[in-house]
Amino acid sequence: MVVNMKLYWDFIAMNLKSQMQYKLSFFLTTVGQFITAFTSFFGLYFIFSKVNAIDDFTNGQVFMCFAVVMMAFSIGEMIGGGFTVFTMMMGNGEFDRILVRPRNTILQILMPHMDFSRLGLLVQAIIVLCYAIPISGITWTWQKALTLCLMILCGSALFFGLFLLKAACSFFTVESPEFMNILTYGARQFGRYPFSVYGDGVLKFLTYVIPLALFQYYPLLYLLDRKQNPIIIILPVISLLFLIPCYAVFRFGMSRYKSTGS
Amino acid sequence: MRIYLSIFRIRIINSLQYRTVAFGEIITRFFWGLMEILAFSALYRSGQSNFSMDFSQTVSYIWMQQVLFVLFLVVFGDGEIYSTIRSGSIAYELVRPMSLYNRWFCQSASNRIAPTILNCMPVLLLASIMPKPYKISLPVGLGQFLLFLLSSVLALGVVVAFTMLMYITLFYTLSHRGIKIIVTALTTFLSGGVIPLPFFPEPTLTIVKILPFAAMQNMPLLIFSGSIMGMDVLKGIALQIFWLVALIFIGQLAMRHALKNVVVQGG
């Protein structure tokens, strides 16, 4: 196992080194990620220069929501981003080569494709979080600090799961399933507001089907003292159950996988 | 002219091949628009807003934006052009008896028109059968609708002319990924893709309004939703014509300069 892990670390290090070979390109991409996150923050900021609140969430609280989702997304995509090129890997036969190696398939897909330029997104999200925390009007306790950490970590895992699910779907569709973007990039885009603003139907869907609200909406209520029940602290952890079906679909897809040839 | 028409025809036939992709795209656009509208509806509901657009105008803006989404994308599926520059097959392009600028212009425009033709009707249909406050409302008069069409064509022109400048920078940098991400982010934001430009605060808006990005999707969508009227529409179209001419002029010059110094990579 130790030997195995070292192999994967070497993979990551090699990948980082190769990305660093094209310094200008790496730099521009990171800046690009930063600007992307920055423009969507400014979109939000401009809106809140004209209104005070959305439903009863003030601007500071919404910015915090935005930062948490952004951080979760950037970590999740940095690790799981390899899944976005998965259809390409199936097309050019790279996946077939992976299958014949006696190592974990998923790790082999991910390690060579870790995209460190996503750090640009992460840095921006941290800046927004630092800006939002003082104006969100939250009185901090250690339980709340723990909740915040769990929100970010479990959120990352959920985004990772969504990317995994997207890759799993491409076993069945061959082409990259476009509509899955609604769940990955869409969740990043629409997670900037607490999910309750989209109405009951959407909130129920995001609680019971794709449990994104478990890491974003309910813990936020806890941070704001609107719900006191301490069970909410571990809701983000419960949302990780979602990873099981994602993995199962992937395994099922892989068991039916037929190479496209070449 | 006939050559360009046939380039256009080939593109359309090409993109008709991928019907399932189009289906996924339609679903994505519909839900994307719906979620945006629900968010805006919550903002309007929260009251005390001094937004410069009515809710119904914002709804029409967002639906039309989703309907014509691909048409106004600055960075969109021009992979062939990138690889032409990178792989060196630009050398073949240069021996063809056609102006490279015109050819690429036509190719990029058709790349955007073809999927739009496939997607626009279903999304428009879905948007018009929505229940009352979330329904797309059509322009009040025929005049306004014709101006919207004219403005859309001009916006596409400005988008493609701007894209051409981006291709030309590839002759110098070769790394397209970073530039594509930066250009996508900035153009989307400044052309009203993140939030409509009327939602920008006043001092910023006065500058943003005269940039070439305001001549992109912003103008036709504002005309369609009816949030600008009368003289403002004509002024907006004048701005679009100005930027279209200016960007094409700059692009032609830059292209000539780039081709003089082009280094073909590989063989």
HADDOCK unambig.tbl for C-alpha pairs under 7 A between the chains (distance, minus, plus):
assign (segid A and resid 25 and name CA) (segid B and resid 175 and name CA) 5.78 0.50 0.50
assign (segid A and resid 25 and name CA) (segid B and resid 178 and name CA) 5.90 0.50 0.50
assign (segid A and resid 28 and name CA) (segid B and resid 178 and name CA) 4.55 0.50 0.50
assign (segid A and resid 28 and name CA) (segid B and resid 179 and name CA) 6.64 0.50 0.50
assign (segid A and resid 29 and name CA) (segid B and resid 177 and name CA) 6.48 0.50 0.50
assign (segid A and resid 29 and name CA) (segid B and resid 178 and name CA) 3.79 0.50 0.50
assign (segid A and resid 29 and name CA) (segid B and resid 181 and name CA) 6.72 0.50 0.50
assign (segid A and resid 32 and name CA) (segid B and resid 178 and name CA) 5.99 0.50 0.50
assign (segid A and resid 32 and name CA) (segid B and resid 181 and name CA) 5.08 0.50 0.50
assign (segid A and resid 32 and name CA) (segid B and resid 182 and name CA) 4.31 0.50 0.50
assign (segid A and resid 33 and name CA) (segid B and resid 181 and name CA) 6.95 0.50 0.50
assign (segid A and resid 35 and name CA) (segid B and resid 182 and name CA) 6.70 0.50 0.50
assign (segid A and resid 35 and name CA) (segid B and resid 185 and name CA) 6.43 0.50 0.50
assign (segid A and resid 36 and name CA) (segid B and resid 185 and name CA) 4.83 0.50 0.50
assign (segid A and resid 39 and name CA) (segid B and resid 185 and name CA) 6.80 0.50 0.50
assign (segid A and resid 39 and name CA) (segid B and resid 189 and name CA) 6.11 0.50 0.50
assign (segid A and resid 40 and name CA) (segid B and resid 194 and name CA) 6.65 0.50 0.50
assign (segid A and resid 43 and name CA) (segid B and resid 194 and name CA) 6.08 0.50 0.50
assign (segid A and resid 43 and name CA) (segid B and resid 195 and name CA) 5.92 0.50 0.50
assign (segid A and resid 46 and name CA) (segid B and resid 199 and name CA) 6.81 0.50 0.50
assign (segid A and resid 46 and name CA) (segid B and resid 200 and name CA) 5.73 0.50 0.50
assign (segid A and resid 46 and name CA) (segid B and resid 201 and name CA) 6.37 0.50 0.50
assign (segid A and resid 47 and name CA) (segid B and resid 199 and name CA) 6.41 0.50 0.50
assign (segid A and resid 50 and name CA) (segid B and resid 49 and name CA) 6.05 0.50 0.50
assign (segid A and resid 50 and name CA) (segid B and resid 50 and name CA) 5.95 0.50 0.50
assign (segid A and resid 50 and name CA) (segid B and resid 51 and name CA) 6.59 0.50 0.50
assign (segid A and resid 51 and name CA) (segid B and resid 48 and name CA) 6.47 0.50 0.50
assign (segid A and resid 51 and name CA) (segid B and resid 49 and name CA) 4.98 0.50 0.50
assign (segid A and resid 53 and name CA) (segid B and resid 46 and name CA) 6.57 0.50 0.50
assign (segid A and resid 54 and name CA) (segid B and resid 42 and name CA) 6.17 0.50 0.50
assign (segid A and resid 54 and name CA) (segid B and resid 43 and name CA) 5.19 0.50 0.50
assign (segid A and resid 54 and name CA) (segid B and resid 46 and name CA) 5.58 0.50 0.50
assign (segid A and resid 55 and name CA) (segid B and resid 42 and name CA) 6.33 0.50 0.50
assign (segid A and resid 55 and name CA) (segid B and resid 46 and name CA) 5.37 0.50 0.50
assign (segid A and resid 177 and name CA) (segid B and resid 24 and name CA) 6.95 0.50 0.50
assign (segid A and resid 178 and name CA) (segid B and resid 21 and name CA) 6.79 0.50 0.50
assign (segid A and resid 178 and name CA) (segid B and resid 24 and name CA) 5.19 0.50 0.50
assign (segid A and resid 178 and name CA) (segid B and resid 25 and name CA) 6.12 0.50 0.50
assign (segid A and resid 179 and name CA) (segid B and resid 24 and name CA) 4.97 0.50 0.50
assign (segid A and resid 179 and name CA) (segid B and resid 25 and name CA) 6.54 0.50 0.50
assign (segid A and resid 179 and name CA) (segid B and resid 27 and name CA) 6.41 0.50 0.50
assign (segid A and resid 179 and name CA) (segid B and resid 28 and name CA) 5.17 0.50 0.50
assign (segid A and resid 182 and name CA) (segid B and resid 28 and name CA) 6.03 0.50 0.50
assign (segid A and resid 197 and name CA) (segid B and resid 39 and name CA) 6.38 0.50 0.50
assign (segid A and resid 197 and name CA) (segid B and resid 42 and name CA) 5.91 0.50 0.50
assign (segid A and resid 198 and name CA) (segid B and resid 35 and name CA) 6.98 0.50 0.50
assign (segid A and resid 198 and name CA) (segid B and resid 38 and name CA) 5.33 0.50 0.50
assign (segid A and resid 198 and name CA) (segid B and resid 39 and name CA) 5.94 0.50 0.50
